[in-house]
Amino acid sequence: MFTNIQELETQEVLIFRLRHQMGRFWEIGTLRQAIELIKKRRSHRFDGFSLIEVLLVLALVGVLAGLVAGNAGAFIKGAQFEPPSRVLKKAILDAIYEASESKNPTYVSYDKKTASFVVKNSTGSELSVLPIYKDDWNEEFESPEVVFTAIGPGSGPSGELSSYNDDELILSRIPFHYGSTVPFLATINFHGKDTNLQFDPFSGFVLNKAE
């Protein structure tokens, strides 16, 4: 219930008085503290809420909502992660090492649900899991798009053409046998940026990198 004739004052005057009444609560504060402040001031005045007191509470509700939303955004943006290309390089070196030591096939795949590169043996057992994010996985994190494409045998006068369609060259995982693999290209899209990596099938090192 509004009982104060000051309802008819201009917006600029209301804002000035609101800032004056809130004092240190104007920038930050809690709703409970604001309400207690209003109760104390009301005991010396009259029953009912003035327009300024109602605006004070509404303003603080907005401030608190903004703080919560801001903290959530900072949490998402502030998540620590390694560049996906660097994590992929580690996974490939792990797979080459495991295949060379065990003399058994190993495989590198990408798990989009956890933003992790996974190295498995021929039975499907996980040998290593390399996450991109250092923190525990959160659904709010952005998971990179990763596509593995085999490089088909060249044909034509220049040797740059392939008789295979692009769909036929897509790989769900990269196989490693005795420390080597098929020639392949990894395409990573992260934060709106594409990175193409071509790996040497024997050493696991990057042959070229086209941004």
ABEGO torsion letter per residue (X at the ends): XBABAAAABBAAAAAAAAAAAAEAAAABEBAAAAAAAAAAAAAABBBEBBAAAAAAAAAAAAAAAAAAAAAAAAAAAABBBBBAAAAAAAAAAAAAAAAAAAGBBBBBBBBAAAGBBBBBBAAGBBABBBBABABBBBAABBBBBBBBBBBBBBBEAAGABBABBAAAABBABBBBBGGBBBBBBBBBBBGGBBBBBBBBAAAGBBABBBX
